[in-house]
Amino acid sequence: MKRDPRRKAANTPTKSRRDALKNMMAMAGAAVVGVAAPARAMSPGASGSASGSVSWDREFDVVIVGSGFAGSAAAIEARRAGADVIVLEKMPYFGGNSAINGGAFAVANSRLQATLGIKDSVDTMIADMLKAGRGTNHVDLLRVICEGTASAYEFTLEYGVKYLDKVLQFGGHSVPRTMQTRNYSGGDIVVPLRQGAKKLGAFFKNKCKLERIVLNVQGDVEGVAVREGYAFPDENSGVIRHYRIRRGLIMCSGGFSRDLFYRKSQIPTLDESVDSTNHLGATAEGFHAMLAVNAMPVNSSSFQLGPWASPDEGGFGYAPQFNQQGTFPYGIMVDARTGKRFVNEMADRKTRADAELKLRDAQGKPVYPVTICTTAGTKDIPDTTLKAALRFGVARKYESIEALAEHNNIPLEPLKEQIARYNKAVEKGVDEEFGKPIRAKIFLDKPPFLSMRCWPKVHFAQGGVRINTRAEVLNMSTGKPIAGLFAAGEVVGGPHGESRLGSCSIADCLVMGRIAGRNAGSRSA
Amino acid sequence: MKRIIRYLTPLFFLAALVTTVSALGVSPSAPSQAAEESAPKEELAYHPSAQARLNMWMQQKLGERTLKKYHYKVHQNGVSCELCHNGQNPTAPADDANCIRCHGSASDMAKLTEERAKENDLPNPHLTKHFGEDVPCTTCHKEHKKSELLCANCHKYTYEKFQ
């Protein structure tokens, strides 16, 4: 990575002025295009800018937008296919939402499942995901994803990702198939993948935001306009540059759960009062850029809410793990007004979140439900999470059920009756009230009791662009791929239908990211 | 002052034109040069009157900028923007490479805070399970306004000595 000193010297004194000149030229160019565009023979319906008068600052084989699971996996595969690759990240830090996710990865037919004697198959995983998605999933994509999980798992091992030696069973999955990274974080995957991609020669550029996709006159992707030196969220920061693309643009720009304008436009009730588990950069401009070049949107108003989140902390926090691995499988969730359970705590996310969102008082204000378990029920919660949740008051510990009821304003007698009913169900191994699978004989009997207040947070954007099984983005007017445009990960709509199962997003991102990287990297220029 | 600037402006344009022409001969960078965008680090020729003029211009253009106390002394009481901003353009964002020159690399920082984080039973802020060592300094450490901990977007803890 040595730089030529002569080149540096030549660039040095003029840099900003050169930029200014270039920008002026680009602006003039844009004006010309604006006038001429209607007369141009553009591809059907395409409204993206044509490249006629763009002066290109740089040239790459493959440009990847986003540095999460999908972007990192795509970078590796595109490099392996022999392309030179740049990964653009608009935030100062890399990894996007993948970095703060919980590191749970659903794999059908993993080595560990075989060792532990767990019977699983691609078809079982598809059936589980279809059931959660209310049958509205795009099955072609679903099949490709489920089939790819086992090899994607091996792929992560190859780059040094470390998992626990057990297989977890998340809500909605019919068998244990979820691999969990050592530190319970997506950073455990995305950091080694980034290092691996860098070692292979891919470049990662932060603070660089995609502005728009530039098409040529045939309507194929010719390049991108980006904002270098972008300082999130200042939309006027940085300078506009144009990168020409020889082989393919891969959009791994992620979901848009943090995009309030977008979210509220689709579903007005998902306003400021509903928090999100996502990082602040989870906004929709990548999706918009594809719509502007006529990409087909799918399920664009479908958001998943995480039923395990807590109003007592920001973002993702500790609550998801505390509830998913503690109170939901080994405890109960009750309506604080009645002391009664109201949903199968292990149902899929949509069922649970919808049930929780109904708990409102006469003024429509949320009445936070309360999850309860004993210390025996916390055995699967990672120590660090449990400790931190208690330390920062997200979860609480009580010496008696009376203290718990009093602190959370739950009527004591109904709560005690509910606990008795639940303990009977655990004894029997069958939950007749709500049909929750009883996995272990863990009773709600001995103090101390632990509890947490819950309220759903916007977690995942199920909508996005339509792609085919080669990860090519489809044109809304023709139904054919937009040449040179690929997409993978959360910005794609379809595979998860109406409700994504937990731990299936990493599967989706890694599998489709790899496919997009391979296809874009080997595309003939 | 304004008159001087007006007087100098055509000269600047002329210089810009000449240098632009000479620079245009350089082709767009190959990818190996592309990703590493750290700007030039040439020494600026120092002249007292030039510095005075620059200071005046900055007062007008930028107004008073706040500065972290611990940077007062080493950074010449905060008049030397180029120490962080690369001298290329006072409004260009600060470059991490300049922090590293005094404070050490990301790994050095991680080692520095490891012990204290452990004592307080908190994650090491410079080596996290989410981002490794890859978070740029200026994500959390702000010079001209209150620093903001990236972790605090989700987590409730803070670091006592964080500035």
Interface residues (C-beta under 8 A of the other chain):
Chain A: M1 R3 D4 R7 K8 A9 A10 N11 T12 P13 T14 K15 S16 R17 R18 L21 W56 D57 R58 E59 F60 D84 V85 I86 P92 Y93 F94 G95 A99 I100 N183 S185 G186 G187 D188 V191 R194 Q195 F203 F204 K205 N206 K207 E228 G229 A231 S237 H279 L280 E313 G314 G315 F316 G317 K387 A388 F392 G393 V394
Chain B: A15 A16 T19 T20 S22 A23 G25 V26 P28 S29 P31 S32 Q33 A34 A35 E36 E37 A39 P40 E42 Q88 N89 A92 P93 D121 T128 K129 H130 F131 G132 D134 V135 P136 T138 T139 L150 A152 N153 C154 H155 K156 Y157
